[in-house]
Amino acid sequence: MGVNLSDLVIAKDIEPRDLMGRSVAIDAYNAIYQFLSVIRQPDGTPLMDPRGRVTSHLEGLLNRNANLVEMGVLPAYVFDGISPEKKEATIKERRERRESAKKEWELAKAEGDVRKAYSKATQSSRITNEIVQSSRILLTHLGIPVIQAPEEGEAQAAYMCAKGDVWASASQDFDSLLFGTPRLVRNLTLSGRRKMPGRNEYREVRTQLIDQEETLLNLGIDARQLVDLCLLVGTDFNPGVMGIGPKKALKLIKEHHDLSSALRALGLDEHDLDQVESIFLNFERTDDYRLRWEAPDHEKVREMLCGEYGFTEKRVASALEKFSSGKKNQRRLDMF
């Protein structure tokens, strides 16, 4: 999802506890999708309640936020609004890939190929309205701010960071840098020792911090040129130029300074790329949000997770205890 800038950015490994006392606006859909993909049984079946409703996302939100809050991190979740029209082709393509992966998953399960089944299952994850609503309700019960974006959640999170209302935005997508976030945290909701899909192997996933200004200085370009570079490569809103990767795009932008000149040098038309550029530079945003972290409502959390979704009392109590101990760490002299 999003443009891959891993070869160009300066990403520093950090520990989540390095963010103690820091507020972080998290791309909610991005995090929920991770939980739905990773938190599964060996054959790829997601966690479910007795009624057959998926609960992998609730498990992830409860435990990961418990760990973050215990370390003194202040998470806030930003949910997507209406997707820009230019993203329709990408959304359709992803839907088709998920449907194809689901069929392959079911076939692999029937054949007893556990490794392939798990791999395909992780690619079949989809976020339903029920998953979104239950996520919002749980986060509210946990005392974690929930923000509704007009359009892209990661764009709103980037705006909040640029305003100084949060210290960083968090997403797996590098697009956050195109939307102007000064600081991007990756792998915040996924860090730790993770099992490789379908294999009896594990790898360490590290949380990373990317500073936009440092990255731009290192590349020798400005924020607008970074957007133009990515439009050459291709984003969720445009297919890019065939044969152009991040390094070649960087060279073109540094030589020709902007997208129009680079395209002319390639003998190509701009078409409607100015509209795509505007998605990143002039995206819809809102100031209608409140960042207030409160103690979890233990009764409502238990009522929802244990009473409605069949979680065990012990598991929920253990997570809530981490929230309580975390309140002691959520103040820092250099906090905003």
N, C-alpha and C positions, 0 to 999 in steps of 0.2 A: 504494500500500500504506500502510495506517495513516491516521490523521486528518491533514488538511492544516492546519497552523497557521502557514503562511508569512506570513499577514497580521498575526499577533499577536506572534510571537517577535522578539527582538532578535538578529539574526544578524550577526556580524562577519566580514568577509573576512580570512582569514589565509593564510599560506604553510605548506605542510607542514613546512618547516624551522623554523617557529616552535615546533614541537612537539619540537625536539631535546632528547633526554634524558627525554622524557615517555613514559610507558607508556599505551597505548590499547587497550581491549578492543573488538574489531571484531565486529559482527554478521556471522557467517560466511556464512549463507545470503544475506543482503542483498548482500554483496560479490560472492559467486560468481554470483548472478543478474545483477549488473551486467556482469561479465566475459562471461557467456554471451550477453547481449543485445548488447553493443557490439563485441566482438571477432569480427568476421565478414567474409566476403568481400563484394565489391560486390553480389552477387545475394542476400545474406543467408545464404548457407551458412556454418555455423560452421567453425572450424578443426578438422581431423580428422587422425588418424594413418593410416598405410597400411592399418590394419585397419578403418577407418571409425569409430573411436571419437572422440567429441568431445574436443578438447584446448583449447578457448578458455579454459576456467577455469584450466588449468594455466599457459598463457601469461600470463594476467592475474596469477595469484598469484606467479609467479616474478618478473616484471618490476616489478610495482607494489611488492612487498615489498622487492625489491632497491633501488629508488629510496628507499623510506621508511627502510630501515636505513642506506643511504648518508648520508641526512640526519640520522641519529642518533635516529630515532623507534623506539620499542620496541612493535611490534605483537603482539597476542595475539588469537586467533580463537575466538569462542564459537559452538558449533554448537547448533542447535535440538534439543530432545528431543521429547516427545509434545505435540502441540498441544491446548489446552483444547477441550472439546466445543463451547463457544460459537463457536469459529472454523470449525466444519465448513461452515456455509453460505458463508462467504467463500472457503474453500478450494475448494468445489465450483464457485462462480462463476468463480474464477480458472482452474480447470481447463477449464471450458467456453470461456472467452475464449481460452485458449491453443490449444485444438483448432480453434476457428473461425479464429484467426489463421494457424494452420498450413495450413489448407485454402486460405485466401486467398493465402498466400505461394506455395504450389505452383502455384496458378492464374496468379498474376502472373508467375512464372518462365516458365511455359509460353507465356505471351503476350508475353514479352520486355519486360515493364514492370519494369525494374530498380529504379526509384525506389520503386514500390509494394512490390515483392518485399522489398527491404531493410527497409522500414518494418514490414511484417507479420511478417517473420522475427524482428525484435527483440521482438515481442509474443508469440512462440511459445515462448520459452525455458522450459525446465523442468529442475529439478534432480533427477537420478536417484540411486539408492543408489550406483552406480558413480562418479558425479561426486563425491559426498560423500566416499566412501572414498579416492579418489585425491587429493582435496584435503587430507584429513587426513594422509595419508602424506607428501605433498610438504612440507607445512608442518613436519612433524616432522623430515624430512631437512634442512630449512632452518634448524632450531634455533629455530623459533618456537613458543611455547606454544599448545596446543590444549586448549580447555575444553569439557566436555560439559554443557549446561544440562539441567535436568529438564524444562523446558517451552520457553518462548520464549527464544531466544538473546539478544535485545536486553534482555530483562528481567534475565537473569543478568549481562549486561555492565553494566547500570545499577546493579545491586546491588554489583558489584565496585568500581565507581567511588564509590558512596555509602560503602562501607567504607573507601575510601582505598587500596585495593590497586592501582588504576590511576588515572591522572590524569583520563582521560576515557573515555567510550564513543563508538563510532562507528557510525552507521547513517544511511540516508537517511530512515528513518521518525521522525516526531516523537513516536511512541508512547514512545520512550525517555524523554522528559520525564515522561510519565504514570507510568512505572515508577520514577521518582525519581532519574534520573541528575543529578548536580550540573552536569556539563558534557557537552554533546553536540557531536560533530564530524560534519559532513556533507560529502559529496563527497571524503572522504579517499582512497578507492580509485578515484576517477573524475576527479579534478581535472586540468586541463591543457587543451590545445587539442583539441577533439573535433569530428569531422565530423558534420554534421546528417544524419539518416537519409534516404537517397535523394536528397540534394542535394549539389551541389558547393559547399557552404558550411560554414564552421567557426564555432564559438562557444567562448568561454573559459568553462570550468567552474571556479569558485573554491571552494576549501575554506572552510568556514564553521565558526565556533565559537559555540555558543549556551550562555549561562550561565543555568541554571534560576532561580537566586535573582534575578538581574537582570530576567529576563523576568517573574517573578511580581510583583516590586515595581512594575514598569512597568504591569502589568495591574491591580494593586490587588486581587489574589486570592491564596489560598494553594494549596498543592499539591493538596489534596483538591478544592478548587473547580475547579482546572484539569481534573481527571479528570471532574468533573460536567459541566463545559462541553463536553468532548469527547463525553460520552455523549449530550448533546443533539444534537450535530452528526452523530454516528455514527462507530463505530470498526470494527475488524476483527471485533469480538465482538457488535455490535448495529447496527441500521440507522439509528438516530437519529430525529429528528422532522422530518417533511417540511417544507421551507421554512425550516429553521433552519440558518444558516451560522455560522461562527466568531464574527463580530462581534455578531450578534444573540444568540447563546448567551452571550457574555461579558456583554452588557447584562442578560440575564435572571438570570444567576448573581449579578451585583453587586446587582441589585434584590432578589432573593429569597434570596440567600445559599447555598442548597443545591439539589440536584437535585429532591428531593421537593417543596419549595415551588415551584420553577419549573414542575414538571409540573402541580401543582395549579392554578397560575395560568393554565396553558394548557388546563385542563380535561381533562388526560390522566392515565391510571393509570401507576403505576410498573412494573407487571408484575414481571419478574425482574431489573430493572436493578441491584438491590443485589448480585446474583451477578456481574454484569459489572463493577461497581465493585470488587468483591473481587479480580477477576483482576488489576487494576492495583495495588491496595493490599496484597494478601496473596498475591502470586504465589509459586509454588514456586521455591526457590533452593537452591544448594548451596555449601558451603565446601570441597568436595572438589576442589581444583585446586591446581596449582603454577605459579607464574609464574617461570620460569627461562629466560633467553635464552642460547642457546649458538651456537657457530660452526657453520655448515652442514657436513654430512658430504658433502664434494665427490664422493666416490666413489659414494655412494648416490644423490645427486641426478643425477649423470651416468648411472648405471646405469638409473634410472627414466625420466628424460626422453629421453635419447639412445638407450639400449638398448631400452626398452620402447615409448616413444611416438614415436620418430623425430625428436626435436628435433636440430638441428645442434649439434655440439660448440662451434662459435664462439659461437652465441647463448647457450648455457648458461654457457660460460666468462666471457662478458662480464657476465652477471648476477651470477655468483658473485664476480667481482672487486669489484663494488659492495658486496656483503656484507662483504668483507674490509676495504675502506676505511671502511665505516660503523662498524666496531667502535671506531675511534678517537674517534668522536663520541658514543658512547653513555654518556657520563658527564657529569653536570652538578651543580654545587654545590647547587642547590635541588631535586635529585631526592629522592624519598622515601627 
